[in-house]
Each structure stands twice: as C-alpha cells, then as structure tokens.
Amino acid sequence: MNRTFGCCRFVWNRMLTDRRIWYLITRDSIQITLAQYKKRWLWLKEVDGMDLCDVQLNREKAFRDFFRNPGHFGFPKY
C-alpha cells in the first residue's frame, strides 16, 4: 500500500507541475496521459493502474472546479 500511495502522490504532483509549466508557457491546456508517465518512469507499472487513473481524474476535476469558480475552489495544491 505504501508503494501505491507513493506512486499516486508522485503522479498527482508531477501532473500538476507539468500542467502549470505548460500553462505558463502557452496559456493553453495540456492533455497528459498516464501512459506517458509509465513510459518514462517504469516503476509506475508496479502498482494498480486504476489507482493512478483515479488520481488523474481527481486532478482534472480539481482544475475544472477551479476554473469554474476560482473564488470558491482554490488552485490545486501539491
């Protein structure tokens, strides 16, 4: 379970960083897939993919909520 939690935390933080950097450079959204990360960091394949997919879905929801109502929902945090 510790490995799964660590991988989920890594994916959340990495996707958040990549999206922030991309937005600052281009002022546009980026579509990041989990497969891209699994190719680069092979150890992500060692945990259940559904858990990592849930992280990706939660990140997308956090950004949707933020852009819909930034006064109520803060920018997603690490």
mmCIF file as gemmi writes it, N, C-alpha and C atoms, coordinates in Angstrom:
data_model
loop_
_atom_site.group_PDB
_atom_site.id
_atom_site.type_symbol
_atom_site.label_atom_id
_atom_site.label_alt_id
_atom_site.label_comp_id
_atom_site.label_asym_id
_atom_site.label_entity_id
_atom_site.label_seq_id
_atom_site.pdbx_PDB_ins_code
_atom_site.Cartn_x
_atom_site.Cartn_y
_atom_site.Cartn_z
_atom_site.occupancy
_atom_site.B_iso_or_equiv
_atom_site.pdbx_formal_charge
_atom_site.auth_seq_id
_atom_site.auth_asym_id
_atom_site.pdbx_PDB_model_num
ATOM 1 N N . MET Axp A 1 ? 0.822 -1.192 0 1 0 ? 1 A 1
ATOM 2 C CA . MET Axp A 1 ? 0 0 0 1 0 ? 1 A 1
ATOM 3 C C . MET Axp A 1 ? 0.867 1.257 0 1 0 ? 1 A 1
ATOM 4 N N . ASN Axp A 2 ? 1.983 1.205 0.7 1 0 ? 2 A 1
ATOM 5 C CA . ASN Axp A 2 ? 2.87 2.373 0.73 1 0 ? 2 A 1
ATOM 6 C C . ASN Axp A 2 ? 3.374 2.727 -0.666 1 0 ? 2 A 1
ATOM 7 N N . ARG Axp A 3 ? 3.685 1.694 -1.451 1 0 ? 3 A 1
ATOM 8 C CA . ARG Axp A 3 ? 4.159 1.938 -2.804 1 0 ? 3 A 1
ATOM 9 C C . ARG Axp A 3 ? 3.056 2.585 -3.643 1 0 ? 3 A 1
ATOM 10 N N . THR Axp A 4 ? 1.829 2.113 -3.497 1 0 ? 4 A 1
ATOM 11 C CA . THR Axp A 4 ? 0.709 2.686 -4.241 1 0 ? 4 A 1
ATOM 12 C C . THR Axp A 4 ? 0.487 4.135 -3.846 1 0 ? 4 A 1
ATOM 13 N N . PHE Axp A 5 ? 0.493 4.419 -2.54 1 0 ? 5 A 1
ATOM 14 C CA . PHE Axp A 5 ? 0.318 5.8 -2.084 1 0 ? 5 A 1
ATOM 15 C C . PHE Axp A 5 ? 1.432 6.698 -2.617 1 0 ? 5 A 1
ATOM 16 N N . GLY Axp A 6 ? 2.65 6.209 -2.585 1 0 ? 6 A 1
ATOM 17 C CA . GLY Axp A 6 ? 3.772 6.991 -3.087 1 0 ? 6 A 1
ATOM 18 C C . GLY Axp A 6 ? 3.661 7.271 -4.58 1 0 ? 6 A 1
ATOM 19 N N . CYS Axp A 7 ? 3.255 6.266 -5.348 1 0 ? 7 A 1
ATOM 20 C CA . CYS Axp A 7 ? 3.093 6.461 -6.789 1 0 ? 7 A 1
ATOM 21 C C . CYS Axp A 7 ? 1.953 7.429 -7.087 1 0 ? 7 A 1
ATOM 22 N N . CYS Axp A 8 ? 0.864 7.328 -6.342 1 0 ? 8 A 1
ATOM 23 C CA . CYS Axp A 8 ? -0.262 8.249 -6.535 1 0 ? 8 A 1
ATOM 24 C C . CYS Axp A 8 ? 0.16 9.685 -6.22 1 0 ? 8 A 1
ATOM 25 N N . ARG Axp A 9 ? 0.893 9.86 -5.155 1 0 ? 9 A 1
ATOM 26 C CA . ARG Axp A 9 ? 1.38 11.19 -4.782 1 0 ? 9 A 1
ATOM 27 C C . ARG Axp A 9 ? 2.323 11.73 -5.864 1 0 ? 9 A 1
ATOM 28 N N . PHE Axp A 10 ? 3.2 10.865 -6.372 1 0 ? 10 A 1
ATOM 29 C CA . PHE Axp A 10 ? 4.123 11.281 -7.42 1 0 ? 10 A 1
ATOM 30 C C . PHE Axp A 10 ? 3.366 11.708 -8.682 1 0 ? 10 A 1
ATOM 31 N N . VAL Axp A 11 ? 2.384 10.906 -9.098 1 0 ? 11 A 1
ATOM 32 C CA . VAL Axp A 11 ? 1.631 11.218 -10.313 1 0 ? 11 A 1
ATOM 33 C C . VAL Axp A 11 ? 0.876 12.528 -10.143 1 0 ? 11 A 1
ATOM 34 N N . TRP Axp A 12 ? 0.224 12.725 -8.997 1 0 ? 12 A 1
ATOM 35 C CA . TRP Axp A 12 ? -0.503 13.981 -8.756 1 0 ? 12 A 1
ATOM 36 C C . TRP Axp A 12 ? 0.439 15.182 -8.866 1 0 ? 12 A 1
ATOM 37 N N . ASN Axp A 13 ? 1.543 15.121 -8.143 1 0 ? 13 A 1
ATOM 38 C CA . ASN Axp A 13 ? 2.478 16.245 -8.119 1 0 ? 13 A 1
ATOM 39 C C . ASN Axp A 13 ? 3.114 16.48 -9.486 1 0 ? 13 A 1
ATOM 40 N N . ARG Axp A 14 ? 3.474 15.421 -10.184 1 0 ? 14 A 1
ATOM 41 C CA . ARG Axp A 14 ? 4.117 15.564 -11.487 1 0 ? 14 A 1
ATOM 42 C C . ARG Axp A 14 ? 3.143 16.128 -12.519 1 0 ? 14 A 1
ATOM 43 N N . MET Axp A 15 ? 1.91 15.62 -12.521 1 0 ? 15 A 1
ATOM 44 C CA . MET Axp A 15 ? 0.91 16.136 -13.463 1 0 ? 15 A 1
ATOM 45 C C . MET Axp A 15 ? 0.585 17.597 -13.164 1 0 ? 15 A 1
ATOM 46 N N . LEU Axp A 16 ? 0.524 17.937 -11.904 1 0 ? 16 A 1
ATOM 47 C CA . LEU Axp A 16 ? 0.259 19.324 -11.523 1 0 ? 16 A 1
ATOM 48 C C . LEU Axp A 16 ? 1.401 20.234 -11.981 1 0 ? 16 A 1
ATOM 49 N N . THR Axp A 17 ? 2.624 19.803 -11.772 1 0 ? 17 A 1
ATOM 50 C CA . THR Axp A 17 ? 3.786 20.588 -12.206 1 0 ? 17 A 1
ATOM 51 C C . THR Axp A 17 ? 3.808 20.749 -13.717 1 0 ? 17 A 1
ATOM 52 N N . ASP Axp A 18 ? 3.604 19.654 -14.443 1 0 ? 18 A 1
ATOM 53 C CA . ASP Axp A 18 ? 3.639 19.717 -15.901 1 0 ? 18 A 1
ATOM 54 C C . ASP Axp A 18 ? 2.542 20.618 -16.442 1 0 ? 18 A 1
ATOM 55 N N . ARG Axp A 19 ? 1.371 20.54 -15.852 1 0 ? 19 A 1
ATOM 56 C CA . ARG Axp A 19 ? 0.274 21.377 -16.329 1 0 ? 19 A 1
ATOM 57 C C . ARG Axp A 19 ? 0.535 22.853 -16.025 1 0 ? 19 A 1
ATOM 58 N N . ARG Axp A 20 ? 1.067 23.153 -14.863 1 0 ? 20 A 1
ATOM 59 C CA . ARG Axp A 20 ? 1.373 24.547 -14.511 1 0 ? 20 A 1
ATOM 60 C C . ARG Axp A 20 ? 2.424 25.134 -15.443 1 0 ? 20 A 1
ATOM 61 N N . ILE Axp A 21 ? 3.481 24.389 -15.686 1 0 ? 21 A 1
ATOM 62 C CA . ILE Axp A 21 ? 4.54 24.871 -16.57 1 0 ? 21 A 1
ATOM 63 C C . ILE Axp A 21 ? 4.009 25.079 -17.983 1 0 ? 21 A 1
ATOM 64 N N . TRP Axp A 22 ? 3.261 24.116 -18.484 1 0 ? 22 A 1
ATOM 65 C CA . TRP Axp A 22 ? 2.704 24.226 -19.838 1 0 ? 22 A 1
ATOM 66 C C . TRP Axp A 22 ? 1.781 25.445 -19.937 1 0 ? 22 A 1
ATOM 67 N N . TYR Axp A 23 ? 0.96 25.662 -18.927 1 0 ? 23 A 1
ATOM 68 C CA . TYR Axp A 23 ? 0.042 26.797 -18.957 1 0 ? 23 A 1
ATOM 69 C C . TYR Axp A 23 ? 0.794 28.128 -18.917 1 0 ? 23 A 1
ATOM 70 N N . LEU Axp A 24 ? 1.836 28.207 -18.111 1 0 ? 24 A 1
ATOM 71 C CA . LEU Axp A 24 ? 2.615 29.441 -18.032 1 0 ? 24 A 1
ATOM 72 C C . LEU Axp A 24 ? 3.306 29.766 -19.354 1 0 ? 24 A 1
ATOM 73 N N . ILE Axp A 25 ? 3.716 28.74 -20.071 1 0 ? 25 A 1
ATOM 74 C CA . ILE Axp A 25 ? 4.406 28.956 -21.341 1 0 ? 25 A 1
ATOM 75 C C . ILE Axp A 25 ? 3.427 29.26 -22.466 1 0 ? 25 A 1
ATOM 76 N N . THR Axp A 26 ? 2.343 28.494 -22.56 1 0 ? 26 A 1
ATOM 77 C CA . THR Axp A 26 ? 1.468 28.573 -23.732 1 0 ? 26 A 1
ATOM 78 C C . THR Axp A 26 ? 0.121 29.223 -23.471 1 0 ? 26 A 1
ATOM 79 N N . ARG Axp A 27 ? -0.258 29.365 -22.201 1 0 ? 27 A 1
ATOM 80 C CA . ARG Axp A 27 ? -1.602 29.834 -21.834 1 0 ? 27 A 1
ATOM 81 C C . ARG Axp A 27 ? -2.697 28.934 -22.41 1 0 ? 27 A 1
ATOM 82 N N . ASP Axp A 28 ? -2.38 27.652 -22.532 1 0 ? 28 A 1
ATOM 83 C CA . ASP Axp A 28 ? -3.311 26.669 -23.058 1 0 ? 28 A 1
ATOM 84 C C . ASP Axp A 28 ? -3.269 25.436 -22.167 1 0 ? 28 A 1
ATOM 85 N N . SER Axp A 29 ? -4.272 24.593 -22.297 1 0 ? 29 A 1
ATOM 86 C CA . SER Axp A 29 ? -4.341 23.365 -21.518 1 0 ? 29 A 1
ATOM 87 C C . SER Axp A 29 ? -3.533 22.271 -22.205 1 0 ? 29 A 1
ATOM 88 N N . ILE Axp A 30 ? -3.119 21.298 -21.441 1 0 ? 30 A 1
ATOM 89 C CA . ILE Axp A 30 ? -2.359 20.168 -21.969 1 0 ? 30 A 1
ATOM 90 C C . ILE Axp A 30 ? -3.064 18.888 -21.556 1 0 ? 30 A 1
ATOM 91 N N . GLN Axp A 31 ? -3.08 17.923 -22.443 1 0 ? 31 A 1
ATOM 92 C CA . GLN Axp A 31 ? -3.644 16.622 -22.143 1 0 ? 31 A 1
ATOM 93 C C . GLN Axp A 31 ? -2.504 15.668 -21.803 1 0 ? 31 A 1
ATOM 94 N N . ILE Axp A 32 ? -2.402 15.342 -20.553 1 0 ? 32 A 1
ATOM 95 C CA . ILE Axp A 32 ? -1.355 14.45 -20.076 1 0 ? 32 A 1
ATOM 96 C C . ILE Axp A 32 ? -1.988 13.089 -19.828 1 0 ? 32 A 1
ATOM 97 N N . THR Axp A 33 ? -1.346 12.042 -20.32 1 0 ? 33 A 1
ATOM 98 C CA . THR Axp A 33 ? -1.876 10.707 -20.086 1 0 ? 33 A 1
ATOM 99 C C . THR Axp A 33 ? -0.937 9.941 -19.165 1 0 ? 33 A 1
ATOM 100 N N . LEU Axp A 34 ? -1.518 9.017 -18.489 1 0 ? 34 A 1
ATOM 101 C CA . LEU Axp A 34 ? -0.75 8.181 -17.578 1 0 ? 34 A 1
ATOM 102 C C . LEU Axp A 34 ? 0.256 7.325 -18.339 1 0 ? 34 A 1
ATOM 103 N N . ALA Axp A 35 ? -0.086 6.944 -19.554 1 0 ? 35 A 1
ATOM 104 C CA . ALA Axp A 35 ? 0.818 6.121 -20.363 1 0 ? 35 A 1
ATOM 105 C C . ALA Axp A 35 ? 2.132 6.851 -20.623 1 0 ? 35 A 1
ATOM 106 N N . GLN Axp A 36 ? 2.072 8.161 -20.781 1 0 ? 36 A 1
ATOM 107 C CA . GLN Axp A 36 ? 3.292 8.934 -20.993 1 0 ? 36 A 1
ATOM 108 C C . GLN Axp A 36 ? 4.223 8.827 -19.787 1 0 ? 36 A 1
ATOM 109 N N . TYR Axp A 37 ? 3.644 8.838 -18.607 1 0 ? 37 A 1
ATOM 110 C CA . TYR Axp A 37 ? 4.456 8.733 -17.4 1 0 ? 37 A 1
ATOM 111 C C . TYR Axp A 37 ? 4.979 7.316 -17.201 1 0 ? 37 A 1
ATOM 112 N N . LYS Axp A 38 ? 4.167 6.323 -17.533 1 0 ? 38 A 1
ATOM 113 C CA . LYS Axp A 38 ? 4.609 4.941 -17.363 1 0 ? 38 A 1
ATOM 114 C C . LYS Axp A 38 ? 5.754 4.597 -18.309 1 0 ? 38 A 1
ATOM 115 N N . LYS Axp A 39 ? 5.827 5.265 -19.455 1 0 ? 39 A 1
ATOM 116 C CA . LYS Axp A 39 ? 6.954 5.037 -20.357 1 0 ? 39 A 1
ATOM 117 C C . LYS Axp A 39 ? 8.236 5.621 -19.778 1 0 ? 39 A 1
ATOM 118 N N . ARG Axp A 40 ? 8.112 6.749 -19.108 1 0 ? 40 A 1
ATOM 119 C CA . ARG Axp A 40 ? 9.298 7.421 -18.571 1 0 ? 40 A 1
ATOM 120 C C . ARG Axp A 40 ? 9.731 6.847 -17.223 1 0 ? 40 A 1
ATOM 121 N N . TRP Axp A 41 ? 8.783 6.59 -16.365 1 0 ? 41 A 1
ATOM 122 C CA . TRP Axp A 41 ? 9.062 6.042 -15.038 1 0 ? 41 A 1
ATOM 123 C C . TRP Axp A 41 ? 8.462 4.641 -14.963 1 0 ? 41 A 1
ATOM 124 N N . LEU Axp A 42 ? 9.275 3.657 -15.259 1 0 ? 42 A 1
ATOM 125 C CA . LEU Axp A 42 ? 8.806 2.276 -15.371 1 0 ? 42 A 1
ATOM 126 C C . LEU Axp A 42 ? 8.265 1.72 -14.062 1 0 ? 42 A 1
ATOM 127 N N . TRP Axp A 43 ? 8.723 2.248 -12.948 1 0 ? 43 A 1
ATOM 128 C CA . TRP Axp A 43 ? 8.264 1.743 -11.658 1 0 ? 43 A 1
ATOM 129 C C . TRP Axp A 43 ? 6.794 2.059 -11.406 1 0 ? 43 A 1
ATOM 130 N N . LEU Axp A 44 ? 6.179 2.942 -12.184 1 0 ? 44 A 1
ATOM 131 C CA . LEU Axp A 44 ? 4.745 3.203 -12.039 1 0 ? 44 A 1
ATOM 132 C C . LEU Axp A 44 ? 3.91 2.01 -12.492 1 0 ? 44 A 1
ATOM 133 N N . LYS Axp A 45 ? 4.506 1.126 -13.279 1 0 ? 45 A 1
ATOM 134 C CA . LYS Axp A 45 ? 3.795 -0.068 -13.742 1 0 ? 45 A 1
ATOM 135 C C . LYS Axp A 45 ? 3.649 -1.106 -12.641 1 0 ? 45 A 1
ATOM 136 N N . GLU Axp A 46 ? 4.344 -0.937 -11.544 1 0 ? 46 A 1
ATOM 137 C CA . GLU Axp A 46 ? 4.324 -1.917 -10.463 1 0 ? 46 A 1
ATOM 138 C C . GLU Axp A 46 ? 3.074 -1.832 -9.596 1 0 ? 46 A 1
ATOM 139 N N . VAL Axp A 47 ? 2.324 -0.745 -9.703 1 0 ? 47 A 1
ATOM 140 C CA . VAL Axp A 47 ? 1.121 -0.585 -8.877 1 0 ? 47 A 1
ATOM 141 C C . VAL Axp A 47 ? -0.114 -0.673 -9.769 1 0 ? 47 A 1
ATOM 142 N N . ASP Axp A 48 ? -1.262 -0.78 -9.125 1 0 ? 48 A 1
ATOM 143 C CA . ASP Axp A 48 ? -2.525 -0.894 -9.843 1 0 ? 48 A 1
ATOM 144 C C . ASP Axp A 48 ? -2.792 0.366 -10.661 1 0 ? 48 A 1
ATOM 145 N N . GLY Axp A 49 ? -3.046 0.177 -11.943 1 0 ? 49 A 1
ATOM 146 C CA . GLY Axp A 49 ? -3.279 1.299 -12.839 1 0 ? 49 A 1
ATOM 147 C C . GLY Axp A 49 ? -4.563 2.062 -12.539 1 0 ? 49 A 1
ATOM 148 N N . MET Axp A 50 ? -5.552 1.391 -11.973 1 0 ? 50 A 1
ATOM 149 C CA . MET Axp A 50 ? -6.818 2.063 -11.665 1 0 ? 50 A 1
ATOM 150 C C . MET Axp A 50 ? -6.633 3.122 -10.586 1 0 ? 50 A 1
ATOM 151 N N . ASP Axp A 51 ? -5.766 2.858 -9.647 1 0 ? 51 A 1
ATOM 152 C CA . ASP Axp A 51 ? -5.489 3.855 -8.609 1 0 ? 51 A 1
ATOM 153 C C . ASP Axp A 51 ? -4.863 5.103 -9.218 1 0 ? 51 A 1
ATOM 154 N N . LEU Axp A 52 ? -3.95 4.9 -10.15 1 0 ? 52 A 1
ATOM 155 C CA . LEU Axp A 52 ? -3.306 6.032 -10.803 1 0 ? 52 A 1
ATOM 156 C C . LEU Axp A 52 ? -4.281 6.77 -11.719 1 0 ? 52 A 1
ATOM 157 N N . CYS Axp A 53 ? -5.198 6.029 -12.351 1 0 ? 53 A 1
ATOM 158 C CA . CYS Axp A 53 ? -6.225 6.673 -13.186 1 0 ? 53 A 1
ATOM 159 C C . CYS Axp A 53 ? -7.136 7.547 -12.333 1 0 ? 53 A 1
ATOM 160 N N . ASP Axp A 54 ? -7.444 7.084 -11.13 1 0 ? 54 A 1
ATOM 161 C CA . ASP Axp A 54 ? -8.274 7.891 -10.223 1 0 ? 54 A 1
ATOM 162 C C . ASP Axp A 54 ? -7.572 9.203 -9.874 1 0 ? 54 A 1
ATOM 163 N N . VAL Axp A 55 ? -6.265 9.158 -9.712 1 0 ? 55 A 1
ATOM 164 C CA . VAL Axp A 55 ? -5.504 10.377 -9.433 1 0 ? 55 A 1
ATOM 165 C C . VAL Axp A 55 ? -5.655 11.348 -10.598 1 0 ? 55 A 1
ATOM 166 N N . GLN Axp A 56 ? -5.539 10.833 -11.808 1 0 ? 56 A 1
ATOM 167 C CA . GLN Axp A 56 ? -5.662 11.678 -12.991 1 0 ? 56 A 1
ATOM 168 C C . GLN Axp A 56 ? -7.069 12.289 -13.074 1 0 ? 56 A 1
ATOM 169 N N . LEU Axp A 57 ? -8.097 11.498 -12.811 1 0 ? 57 A 1
ATOM 170 C CA . LEU Axp A 57 ? -9.47 12.011 -12.841 1 0 ? 57 A 1
ATOM 171 C C . LEU Axp A 57 ? -9.697 13.065 -11.759 1 0 ? 57 A 1
ATOM 172 N N . ASN Axp A 58 ? -9.155 12.829 -10.579 1 0 ? 58 A 1
ATOM 173 C CA . ASN Axp A 58 ? -9.299 13.808 -9.492 1 0 ? 58 A 1
ATOM 174 C C . ASN Axp A 58 ? -8.588 15.118 -9.819 1 0 ? 58 A 1
ATOM 175 N N . ARG Axp A 59 ? -7.447 15.031 -10.471 1 0 ? 59 A 1
ATOM 176 C CA . ARG Axp A 59 ? -6.726 16.237 -10.879 1 0 ? 59 A 1
ATOM 177 C C . ARG Axp A 59 ? -7.522 17.021 -11.903 1 0 ? 59 A 1
ATOM 178 N N . GLU Axp A 60 ? -8.093 16.332 -12.867 1 0 ? 60 A 1
ATOM 179 C CA . GLU Axp A 60 ? -8.91 17.007 -13.88 1 0 ? 60 A 1
ATOM 180 C C . GLU Axp A 60 ? -10.121 17.685 -13.243 1 0 ? 60 A 1
ATOM 181 N N . LYS Axp A 61 ? -10.748 17.01 -12.276 1 0 ? 61 A 1
ATOM 182 C CA . LYS Axp A 61 ? -11.9 17.598 -11.594 1 0 ? 61 A 1
ATOM 183 C C . LYS Axp A 61 ? -11.481 18.824 -10.78 1 0 ? 61 A 1
ATOM 184 N N . ALA Axp A 62 ? -10.338 18.749 -10.154 1 0 ? 62 A 1
ATOM 185 C CA . ALA Axp A 62 ? -9.853 19.888 -9.371 1 0 ? 62 A 1
ATOM 186 C C . ALA Axp A 62 ? -9.632 21.105 -10.265 1 0 ? 62 A 1
ATOM 187 N N . PHE Axp A 63 ? -9.089 20.9 -11.435 1 0 ? 63 A 1
ATOM 188 C CA . PHE Axp A 63 ? -8.883 22.021 -12.355 1 0 ? 63 A 1
ATOM 189 C C . PHE Axp A 63 ? -10.206 22.535 -12.912 1 0 ? 63 A 1
ATOM 190 N N . ARG Axp A 64 ? -11.128 21.64 -13.238 1 0 ? 64 A 1
ATOM 191 C CA . ARG Axp A 64 ? -12.458 22.073 -13.715 1 0 ? 64 A 1
ATOM 192 C C . ARG Axp A 64 ? -13.148 22.923 -12.671 1 0 ? 64 A 1
ATOM 193 N N . ASP Axp A 65 ? -13.122 22.471 -11.424 1 0 ? 65 A 1
ATOM 194 C CA . ASP Axp A 65 ? -13.751 23.225 -10.341 1 0 ? 65 A 1
ATOM 195 C C . ASP Axp A 65 ? -13.084 24.581 -10.164 1 0 ? 65 A 1
ATOM 196 N N . PHE Axp A 66 ? -11.77 24.61 -10.231 1 0 ? 66 A 1
ATOM 197 C CA . PHE Axp A 66 ? -11.044 25.866 -10.063 1 0 ? 66 A 1
ATOM 198 C C . PHE Axp A 66 ? -11.411 26.863 -11.16 1 0 ? 66 A 1
ATOM 199 N N . PHE Axp A 67 ? -11.412 26.427 -12.407 1 0 ? 67 A 1
ATOM 200 C CA . PHE Axp A 67 ? -11.708 27.349 -13.498 1 0 ? 67 A 1
ATOM 201 C C . PHE Axp A 67 ? -13.182 27.745 -13.531 1 0 ? 67 A 1
ATOM 202 N N . ARG Axp A 68 ? -14.047 26.905 -13.006 1 0 ? 68 A 1
ATOM 203 C CA . ARG Axp A 68 ? -15.473 27.227 -12.957 1 0 ? 68 A 1
ATOM 204 C C . ARG Axp A 68 ? -15.765 28.278 -11.886 1 0 ? 68 A 1
ATOM 205 N N . ASN Axp A 69 ? -15.103 28.157 -10.726 1 0 ? 69 A 1
ATOM 206 C CA . ASN Axp A 69 ? -15.358 29.071 -9.627 1 0 ? 69 A 1
ATOM 207 C C . ASN Axp A 69 ? -14.076 29.265 -8.813 1 0 ? 69 A 1
ATOM 208 N N . PRO Axp A 70 ? -13.158 30.084 -9.307 1 0 ? 70 A 1
ATOM 209 C CA . PRO Axp A 70 ? -11.862 30.222 -8.611 1 0 ? 70 A 1
ATOM 210 C C . PRO Axp A 70 ? -11.973 30.869 -7.23 1 0 ? 70 A 1
ATOM 211 N N . GLY Axp A 71 ? -13.046 31.625 -6.981 1 0 ? 71 A 1
ATOM 212 C CA . GLY Axp A 71 ? -13.207 32.22 -5.67 1 0 ? 71 A 1
ATOM 213 C C . GLY Axp A 71 ? -13.536 31.198 -4.588 1 0 ? 71 A 1
ATOM 214 N N . HIS Axp A 72 ? -14.247 30.154 -4.983 1 0 ? 72 A 1
ATOM 215 C CA . HIS Axp A 72 ? -14.653 29.129 -4.033 1 0 ? 72 A 1
ATOM 216 C C . HIS Axp A 72 ? -13.618 27.994 -3.96 1 0 ? 72 A 1
ATOM 217 N N . PHE Axp A 73 ? -13.175 27.542 -5.143 1 0 ? 73 A 1
ATOM 218 C CA . PHE Axp A 73 ? -12.199 26.467 -5.197 1 0 ? 73 A 1
ATOM 219 C C . PHE Axp A 73 ? -10.824 27.063 -5.443 1 0 ? 73 A 1
ATOM 220 N N . GLY Axp A 74 ? -9.888 26.724 -4.645 1 0 ? 74 A 1
ATOM 221 C CA . GLY Axp A 74 ? -8.529 27.221 -4.85 1 0 ? 74 A 1
ATOM 222 C C . GLY Axp A 74 ? -7.808 26.44 -5.93 1 0 ? 74 A 1
ATOM 223 N N . PHE Axp A 75 ? -6.669 26.959 -6.329 1 0 ? 75 A 1
ATOM 224 C CA . PHE Axp A 75 ? -5.847 26.257 -7.322 1 0 ? 75 A 1
ATOM 225 C C . PHE Axp A 75 ? -5.385 24.946 -6.689 1 0 ? 75 A 1
ATOM 226 N N . PRO Axp A 76 ? -5.395 23.846 -7.459 1 0 ? 76 A 1
ATOM 227 C CA . PRO Axp A 76 ? -4.961 22.565 -6.894 1 0 ? 76 A 1
ATOM 228 C C . PRO Axp A 76 ? -3.563 22.661 -6.294 1 0 ? 76 A 1
ATOM 229 N N . LYS Axp A 77 ? -3.414 22.008 -5.164 1 0 ? 77 A 1
ATOM 230 C CA . LYS Axp A 77 ? -2.161 22.1 -4.404 1 0 ? 77 A 1
ATOM 231 C C . LYS Axp A 77 ? -1.399 20.787 -4.461 1 0 ? 77 A 1
ATOM 232 N N . TYR Axp A 78 ? -0.121 20.897 -4.17 1 0 ? 78 A 1
ATOM 233 C CA . TYR Axp A 78 ? 0.718 19.709 -4.107 1 0 ? 78 A 1
ATOM 234 C C . TYR Axp A 78 ? 0.393 18.916 -2.867 1 0 ? 78 A 1
